[in-house]
Amino acid sequence: MIKLTDIDGSLIFNVRVVPRASRSEIVGGHDGALKVRIASPPVDGAANVEIVRFLAKTFGVSKGDVFILSGETSKNKRIKIANLSKSSFEEKIK
């Protein structure tokens, strides 16, 4: 189960990133976080750019609505997505 916090129409949740995958995709849950494989390597912020792009595309929001709150140099990140409801989130990760 992924732990979600809903604050003023924005969702905050943890993401566990696996870089250098063959393709970017959502794997499922991992210790309360959303586990995501990213095709980019963790070099010069490429994985962070890819995670923002991938999450924006997956959840149908703009890249400007996706924020990395913490963990920019870690595999464990805290993400905030504006203009996203819990029901939309749960529907998209199934």
N, C-alpha and C positions, 0 to 999 in steps of 0.2 A: 504494500500500500504506500502510495506516494503522499508525503505530508505537504499539504497546501495551506497557505495563509492568504486569505482574501482581504485586501485593504483598499477601500475606495475604488472598486472596479479593476484592481490590478491583482494578479496572482504572484506570490513569492514562493519559490520552491528550490530544492537542491537538485543539482545535476551531477552525475558521475560521468565524466568524459573519457572515452577510449579513443585516443588518436591513432592515425595511420591505418584506419580500416579500409576495406576495399570500396565501401560506399558509406555515405552518411545515412543513418537510420536510428530509430528509437528501438531499443532492445526490450525495455520493460522497467521494472523497479529493482532497486538495489539499496537495502538498508534505509528505506524511506525516501530515497532520491530517484529521480528519473535517470535511467542509464541510457546514454546516447553514444553511438559510434560515429566518429567523424573521420572523413577521408583525409583531412589536412594533417600535416605533422605539427607538433608543438614547438614550432620555430618562429621567432619574430612575431608572435601574436597571431599567426595564421589560423590556429585552432580556435582562438576566440572569435575571429572574424567569421569563420565557418559556422561556429555554434550559433552566433547571432543570426546569420543568414538562414541557417537550417531551421531554427525554431520559429523565426518570423514566417517562413514559407509554410511550415507544418501547421501552425496555428492560425494562419490567415491574417496576420497583423503586419504592420510595416516594421522595417529594421529599427526605426527610431523608437518603437514601443518595447524593444527588448534591451534590458540592461543587465550587465554582469555586476552584481552588488559586491561580491567578494570572490576570491579564488582565481584571480586572473592568471597566476602562474602555477596553479594547482589543477589536478584532475577533478577535484571536488569544488564545484562552483555554486554560488547562491545567485539565482536568476530572478528578475522581476519582469513580468510581461504586463504592460498596460492594455486596457480594453479587451480583457479576456475573462470569461466567467468560468467557474468550476465545471459547469456542465459541458461547455465547449471543450475545455481541456480534457476532461475524461472521455469525451466522444472521439477526439482526435488521436488519443494514445491507444485506443483499442485496436 
